[in-house]
Amino acid sequence: MKSETGLTYRAQYRARYRVQDAEAAARGPGNAGVAAGQAQGATDADRETKLIVTRRKVAAVPERVWRSLMFYEQIDVPPPWLLRLLLPLPIRTEGSKAAVGDQATCLYQGGHLLKRVLHIDPGRYYEFAVVEQQLDFGGDLRLAGGSYSLRALARSATEIAISTRYSGGRRPRLLWGPVEAVVCHRFHQHLLRSIGEKACAS
């Protein structure tokens, strides 16, 4: 999906955060202005932001998918055992996510995340930043933000792309980096299945 600038939302998203990450690295580990969502006192390698993207095709039109994904925190289907073992369980979301600047508190067992809406193109694109994390994912993992992108396909289908930006400090990175990526993809897949099922049933 392209915006008025001619760039896809995904390309704009990647370009925007490459610039921000470069600026954060240039400030150095001793600067008080550490980028939001990154752990204070971490090394440069630990503060490196990762971007994980997962896609899925859903047999529903974008309008129905959009309505479903706006309420993804209220998931009725229990997550797979791996996610129950490694991640906090979502409970509900409080607050509005309908307009840029809105903030919503996502409640989990053991804590919460506060998300702020950065960009909305209804029915096509939704981007948020995590402005507060009172939730332990293990390994000093800090969420920075994410996005949802919808693309209309033939035969009333939709492709959903979920992205998550995060930094993690567990070492060695050569070992834990791939593990974090696998867990993130599994969580995305769980969300996508739930969103797809709700969209098809609505």
Rosetta silent file (secondary structure, phi, psi, omega in degrees, C-alpha in Angstrom):
SEQUENCE: MKSETGLTYRAQYRARYRVQDAEAAARGPGNAGVAAGQAQGATDADRETKLIVTRRKVAAVPERVWRSLMFYEQIDVPPPWLLRLLLPLPIRTEGSKAAVGDQATCLYQGGHLLKRVLHIDPGRYYEFAVVEQQLDFGGDLRLAGGSYSLRALARSATEIAISTRYSGGRRPRLLWGPVEAVVCHRFHQHLLRSIGEKACAS
SCORE:     score description
SCORE:     0.000 S_00000001
   1 L     0.000  129.260 -177.706    0.000    0.000    0.000 S_00000001
   2 E  -105.476  146.612  175.119    1.461    3.371   -1.009 S_00000001
   3 L   -93.117 -174.385 -178.211    0.965    6.735    0.634 S_00000001
   4 L   -64.962  -22.042 -179.600    0.842   10.105   -1.082 S_00000001
   5 L   -78.587  -10.891 -179.532    4.657   10.239   -1.078 S_00000001
   6 L    92.291   -7.397  177.590    4.816    7.134   -3.269 S_00000001
   7 L   -93.114  146.246  173.560    6.561    5.049   -0.609 S_00000001
   8 E   -68.807  154.497  177.683    4.958    2.014    0.962 S_00000001
   9 H   -58.435  -37.430 -179.306    4.065    2.365    4.628 S_00000001
  10 H   -64.096  -42.060  179.436    6.553   -0.395    5.378 S_00000001
  11 H   -64.687  -42.135  177.533    9.351    1.478    3.574 S_00000001
  12 H   -62.596  -40.921 -178.872    8.506    4.708    5.409 S_00000001
  13 H   -61.212  -47.724 -179.401    8.421    2.803    8.711 S_00000001
  14 H   -64.654  -44.813 -178.389   11.841    1.246    8.135 S_00000001
  15 H   -62.566  -42.627 -178.438   13.393    4.506    6.907 S_00000001
  16 H   -60.140  -45.535 -174.477   12.006    6.492    9.845 S_00000001
  17 H   -84.226  -18.880  169.391   13.374    4.163   12.492 S_00000001
  18 H   -63.776  -41.380  178.587   16.740    3.667   10.789 S_00000001
  19 H   -64.784  -47.544 -178.987   17.212    7.423   11.195 S_00000001
  20 H   -62.202  -41.061 -179.527   16.062    7.399   14.817 S_00000001
  21 H   -66.774  -37.110  178.005   18.274    4.435   15.683 S_00000001
  22 H   -65.288  -40.048  178.262   21.287    6.108   14.059 S_00000001
  23 H   -65.090  -40.494  179.760   20.650    9.272   16.058 S_00000001
  24 H   -64.665  -40.860  179.131   20.372    7.277   19.284 S_00000001
  25 H   -65.051  -38.363 -178.942   23.645    5.487   18.566 S_00000001
  26 H   -65.433  -29.532  179.747   25.368    8.793   17.811 S_00000001
  27 H   -68.494  -26.947  176.776   24.360   10.166   21.218 S_00000001
  28 L    87.302  159.450 -175.092   26.340    7.384   22.873 S_00000001
  29 L   -68.054  -20.532 -176.558   25.587    5.199   25.908 S_00000001
  30 L   -89.214   -4.780 -176.921   26.322    7.952   28.450 S_00000001
  31 L   -78.698  141.676 -178.045   23.772   10.451   27.135 S_00000001
  32 L   -72.115  -18.469 -177.095   20.632   10.924   29.201 S_00000001
  33 L   -88.871   56.773  177.852   18.458   11.072   26.086 S_00000001
  34 L   -67.553  138.977 -176.681   18.260    7.370   25.452 S_00000001
  35 L   -57.824  147.698 -179.440   15.611    6.570   22.826 S_00000001
  36 L   -59.096  139.104  177.679   12.162    5.621   24.149 S_00000001
  37 L    86.326   -1.649 -179.644   11.707    1.907   24.785 S_00000001
  38 L  -108.934  143.770 -171.786   15.456    1.241   25.158 S_00000001
  39 L   -73.353  134.026  175.345   16.995    0.225   28.459 S_00000001
  40 L   -65.434  140.566  173.800   19.071    2.772   30.373 S_00000001
  41 L    80.930    1.419  179.689   22.688    1.750   30.926 S_00000001
  42 L   -78.952  162.278  175.979   22.731   -0.908   28.201 S_00000001
  43 L   -76.262  169.474  178.843   25.610   -1.267   25.749 S_00000001
  44 H   -58.186  -41.326 -179.154   25.325   -0.063   22.151 S_00000001
  45 H   -65.195  -39.027 -179.483   24.740   -3.643   20.990 S_00000001
  46 H   -66.078  -34.893 -175.859   22.027   -4.183   23.578 S_00000001
  47 H   -80.924   -6.758  179.964   20.212   -0.996   22.551 S_00000001
  48 L   -57.612  128.450 -177.499   20.130   -1.988   18.883 S_00000001
  49 L   -85.698  133.203  177.341   16.500   -1.989   17.759 S_00000001
  50 E  -103.919  148.722  176.460   15.146   -5.072   16.026 S_00000001
  51 E  -123.884  118.044  179.317   12.218   -5.104   13.609 S_00000001
  52 E  -113.803  128.332 -178.926   10.189   -8.322   13.261 S_00000001
  53 E  -124.757  132.432  178.814    7.474   -8.554   10.585 S_00000001
  54 E  -129.840  138.703 -177.755    4.969  -11.411   10.165 S_00000001
  55 E  -123.274  153.649  177.756    2.312  -11.733    7.431 S_00000001
  56 E  -155.019  143.074  176.227   -0.848  -13.760    6.991 S_00000001
  57 E   -93.459  133.622 -178.754   -3.637  -14.006    4.437 S_00000001
  58 E  -122.762  137.483 -178.731   -7.190  -13.775    5.797 S_00000001
  59 L   -84.994   62.019  178.161  -10.381  -14.696    3.930 S_00000001
  60 L  -155.665  154.308 -179.166  -12.163  -11.436    4.774 S_00000001
  61 L   -72.829  155.777 -177.025  -12.321   -7.924    3.326 S_00000001
  62 H   -54.951  -35.833 -178.412  -10.048   -5.246    4.872 S_00000001
  63 H   -60.608  -42.902  179.482  -12.939   -3.438    6.583 S_00000001
  64 H   -70.713  -38.174  177.852  -13.848   -6.527    8.627 S_00000001
  65 H   -63.670  -41.574 -179.868  -10.199   -7.297    9.375 S_00000001
  66 H   -59.076  -45.458  179.270   -9.667   -3.720   10.556 S_00000001
  67 H   -61.586  -35.866 -178.930  -12.536   -3.945   13.038 S_00000001
  68 H   -72.373  -43.449 -174.886  -11.095   -7.179   14.403 S_00000001
  69 H   -71.027  -23.511  179.206   -7.503   -6.038   14.803 S_00000001
  70 L   -68.040  -11.087  179.658   -8.496   -2.910   16.726 S_00000001
  71 L  -126.247   32.111 -174.158   -9.542   -5.242   19.568 S_00000001
  72 L   -66.173  -23.194 -177.905   -6.814   -7.874   19.314 S_00000001
  73 L   -65.009  -28.257  177.789   -5.835   -7.600   23.022 S_00000001
  74 L   -87.602   79.039 -177.112   -9.132   -9.257   23.955 S_00000001
  75 L   -98.914  122.477 -178.358   -8.201  -12.697   22.627 S_00000001
  76 L   -81.586  -31.072 -177.866  -10.527  -15.495   23.622 S_00000001
  77 L   -78.578  126.267  179.356   -8.376  -18.336   22.265 S_00000001
  78 L   -63.746  144.572 -179.924   -5.600  -19.333   24.723 S_00000001
  79 L   -70.379  161.444  176.014   -2.075  -18.934   23.331 S_00000001
  80 L   -59.914  161.978 -174.683    0.091  -21.960   22.502 S_00000001
  81 H   -58.800  -36.433 -178.621    2.063  -23.504   25.350 S_00000001
  82 H   -62.122  -42.463  179.528    5.312  -21.856   24.235 S_00000001
  83 H   -70.637  -37.448  177.082    3.794  -18.373   24.514 S_00000001
  84 H   -63.027  -31.611 -179.010    2.134  -19.186   27.845 S_00000001
  85 H   -76.976  -36.251 -170.061    5.526  -20.268   29.112 S_00000001
  86 H  -104.669  -22.140 -172.662    7.538  -17.294   27.830 S_00000001
  87 L  -123.506  151.952  173.541    5.176  -14.299   27.624 S_00000001
  88 L   -65.094  148.397 -179.829    2.704  -12.529   29.927 S_00000001
  89 L   -86.809  129.585  178.004   -0.935  -13.294   29.173 S_00000001
  90 E   -70.278  144.309  179.740   -3.019  -10.378   27.823 S_00000001
  91 E  -110.588  -60.866  179.102   -6.139   -9.469   29.820 S_00000001
  92 E  -166.324  173.014  177.592   -7.795   -6.433   28.227 S_00000001
  93 E  -119.240  135.402  177.409   -7.212   -2.939   26.829 S_00000001
  94 E  -119.955  132.136 -179.511   -8.407    0.271   28.454 S_00000001
  95 E   112.315  173.617 -175.750   -8.539    3.577   26.580 S_00000001
  96 L   -96.991  146.130  174.493   -9.039    4.709   23.013 S_00000001
  97 L  -127.071   23.968 -169.311   -7.015    3.737   19.941 S_00000001
  98 L   -88.851  -19.476 -173.937   -9.146    5.569   17.402 S_00000001
  99 L  -141.386  156.065  177.349   -7.086    8.715   16.695 S_00000001
 100 L   -58.800  132.267 -177.379   -3.486    9.903   16.529 S_00000001
 101 L    96.795  -18.205  176.640   -2.334   10.838   20.020 S_00000001
 102 L   -61.840  148.595  176.514   -4.744    8.467   21.772 S_00000001
 103 E  -125.317  138.002  179.813   -3.242    6.336   24.525 S_00000001
 104 E  -130.340  138.632  176.998   -4.379    2.896   25.580 S_00000001
 105 E   -97.350  119.762  179.173   -3.283    0.783   28.517 S_00000001
 106 E   -98.778  112.404 -176.156   -2.853   -2.876   27.616 S_00000001
 107 E   -89.753  133.058  177.547   -3.234   -4.977   30.752 S_00000001
 108 E  -128.126  163.790  171.864   -1.397   -8.261   31.105 S_00000001
 109 L   -64.946  115.983  178.606   -0.924  -10.705   33.918 S_00000001
 110 L    99.630   -0.047  179.456    1.880   -9.112   35.898 S_00000001
 111 E   162.870 -159.081 -177.510    1.864   -5.604   34.447 S_00000001
 112 E  -156.204  163.911  170.729    0.899   -3.327   31.592 S_00000001
 113 E  -122.715  141.778  173.336    2.000   -1.466   28.471 S_00000001
 114 E  -110.248  118.586 -176.362    0.997    2.087   27.596 S_00000001
 115 E  -112.127  140.008  177.121    0.684    2.601   23.849 S_00000001
 116 E  -117.300  131.597  179.971    0.318    5.886   21.968 S_00000001
 117 E   -73.096  127.009  179.195   -1.131    6.033   18.463 S_00000001
 118 E  -101.927  -34.543 -176.104    1.324    7.592   16.005 S_00000001
 119 E  -155.265  136.821  175.335   -0.409    7.122   12.664 S_00000001
 120 E  -137.346  128.266  168.060   -3.772    5.836   11.447 S_00000001
 121 E  -123.091   93.722 -169.368   -5.017    5.297    7.920 S_00000001
 122 L   -49.369  130.744  178.841   -8.395    3.624    8.651 S_00000001
 123 L    83.567   -5.309 -176.271   -8.746    0.229    7.042 S_00000001
 124 L  -134.211  -38.767 -171.198   -5.111    0.164    5.901 S_00000001
 125 E  -153.710  139.988  179.276   -2.484    1.141    8.460 S_00000001
 126 E  -145.199  127.629 -179.303   -2.050    1.606   12.216 S_00000001
 127 E  -131.223  141.658 -178.472    1.179    2.492   14.024 S_00000001
 128 E  -139.897  160.110  172.204    1.878    2.910   17.728 S_00000001
 129 E  -117.954  144.175  172.619    4.719    3.578   20.149 S_00000001
 130 E   -89.421  111.048 -175.561    5.163    1.953   23.542 S_00000001
 131 E   -98.896  -11.754  176.557    5.668    4.920   25.881 S_00000001
 132 E  -152.250  131.788  177.543    5.601    2.984   29.144 S_00000001
 133 E  -128.013  108.843  171.285    6.454   -0.631   29.942 S_00000001
 134 E  -114.388   65.073 -173.133    5.711   -2.042   33.375 S_00000001
 135 L  -158.438  132.078 -177.035    5.978   -5.617   32.217 S_00000001
 136 L   -99.747  116.615  175.300    8.795   -8.151   32.322 S_00000001
 137 L   -99.309   -2.918 -177.308    9.404  -10.153   29.167 S_00000001
 138 L    86.020  151.992  175.834   12.725  -11.499   30.409 S_00000001
 139 L    66.035   22.821 -179.262   16.170  -10.748   29.082 S_00000001
 140 L    56.199   35.494 -179.716   15.733   -6.995   29.579 S_00000001
 141 L   -78.312  125.451 -178.334   13.526   -6.947   26.482 S_00000001
 142 E  -119.462  123.825  177.313   12.033   -3.492   25.906 S_00000001
 143 E   -80.579  138.315  179.206    9.225   -2.875   23.435 S_00000001
 144 E  -108.455  -33.465 -179.225    9.493    0.301   21.345 S_00000001
 145 E   163.138 -170.127 -179.320    6.422    0.096   19.108 S_00000001
 146 E  -174.856 -176.154 -179.457    4.834   -1.596   16.145 S_00000001
 147 E  -155.795  162.706  174.320    2.414   -1.377   13.264 S_00000001
 148 E  -129.148  131.016  179.640   -0.360   -3.172   11.374 S_00000001
 149 E  -127.690  131.287  179.906   -0.671   -2.979    7.612 S_00000001
 150 E  -113.508  137.173  177.923   -3.609   -4.305    5.569 S_00000001
 151 E  -131.897  123.265 -179.692   -3.518   -5.010    1.835 S_00000001
 152 E   -68.697  135.725  177.492   -6.603   -5.970   -0.167 S_00000001
 153 E  -117.168  173.402  177.615   -6.244   -9.182   -2.188 S_00000001
 154 L   -67.090  158.868  175.840   -8.371  -10.829   -4.837 S_00000001
 155 L    60.661   41.263  174.186  -11.533  -12.753   -3.902 S_00000001
 156 L    57.788   37.429  178.421  -12.338  -10.575   -0.865 S_00000001
 157 E  -110.814  167.180 -178.279   -9.168  -11.533    1.005 S_00000001
 158 E  -140.895  138.379  170.287   -6.688   -9.432    2.958 S_00000001
 159 E   -98.506  127.149  176.842   -2.998   -9.695    3.761 S_00000001
 160 E  -107.744  132.776  173.743   -2.145   -8.500    7.279 S_00000001
 161 E  -119.048  123.690  176.255    1.408   -7.563    8.226 S_00000001
 162 E  -109.081  132.063  175.743    2.272   -7.085   11.899 S_00000001
 163 E  -122.683  147.367  176.499    5.570   -5.501   12.889 S_00000001
 164 E  -132.918  133.092  174.096    7.185   -5.163   16.305 S_00000001
 165 E  -108.836  132.337 -178.594   10.180   -3.016   17.265 S_00000001
 166 E  -155.090  165.055  170.445   12.089   -3.978   20.389 S_00000001
 167 E  -128.631  147.165 -179.016   15.507   -4.083   22.025 S_00000001
 168 L  -136.852  147.093 -174.801   16.828   -6.902   24.153 S_00000001
 169 L  -112.929   -2.381 -177.351   19.817   -7.203   26.466 S_00000001
 170 L   -68.869  136.366 -177.427   20.205  -10.892   27.160 S_00000001
 171 L  -120.386  154.124    5.745   23.580  -12.150   26.076 S_00000001
 172 L   -77.548  141.745 -177.428   25.150  -13.670   24.095 S_00000001
 173 H   -63.447  -31.480 -179.833   23.195  -11.904   21.337 S_00000001
 174 H   -60.277  -31.244  178.188   24.244  -14.515   18.794 S_00000001
 175 H   -87.828  -51.051 -170.118   22.193  -17.046   20.761 S_00000001
 176 H   -80.285  -24.997  177.868   19.342  -14.966   22.191 S_00000001
 177 H   -56.948  -53.172  177.844   18.671  -12.746   19.174 S_00000001
 178 H   -62.305  -34.567  178.414   17.241  -15.607   17.056 S_00000001
 179 H   -63.669  -45.563  177.744   15.301  -16.957   20.065 S_00000001
 180 H   -59.309  -41.743 -179.238   13.622  -13.564   20.585 S_00000001
 181 H   -63.677  -41.532  179.032   12.760  -13.394   16.889 S_00000001
 182 H   -63.145  -44.836 -179.918   11.125  -16.847   16.958 S_00000001
 183 H   -63.755  -41.275  179.281    9.034  -15.966   20.023 S_00000001
 184 H   -62.721  -44.150  177.859    7.979  -12.659   18.438 S_00000001
 185 H   -62.318  -41.481  178.743    6.904  -14.407   15.226 S_00000001
 186 H   -61.534  -40.869  178.270    4.939  -16.970   17.245 S_00000001
 187 H   -65.713  -43.722  175.505    3.157  -14.178   19.100 S_00000001
 188 H   -56.706  -46.142 -178.306    2.372  -12.419   15.810 S_00000001
 189 H   -61.772  -38.257  177.430    0.993  -15.662   14.379 S_00000001
 190 H   -63.636  -44.678  177.626   -1.245  -16.107   17.416 S_00000001
 191 H   -61.974  -44.883 -177.419   -2.587  -12.559   16.994 S_00000001
 192 H   -63.635  -40.078  177.266   -3.081  -13.028   13.261 S_00000001
 193 H   -62.532  -44.664 -179.356   -5.018  -16.256   13.733 S_00000001
 194 H   -64.990  -45.041  178.591   -7.290  -14.631   16.304 S_00000001
 195 H   -60.989  -43.464  179.963   -7.836  -11.517   14.168 S_00000001
 196 H   -63.287  -42.783  179.554   -8.557  -13.663   11.133 S_00000001
 197 H   -63.970  -42.512  178.441  -11.043  -15.877   12.976 S_00000001
 198 H   -65.231  -40.946 -179.086  -12.904  -12.855   14.358 S_00000001
 199 H   -64.898  -41.105 -179.067  -12.976  -11.171   10.944 S_00000001
 200 H   -71.076  -28.509 -178.134  -14.322  -14.286    9.229 S_00000001
 201 H   -85.939  -16.365 -175.161  -16.966  -14.800   11.926 S_00000001
 202 L   -80.608    0.000    0.000  -18.199  -11.169   11.958 S_00000001
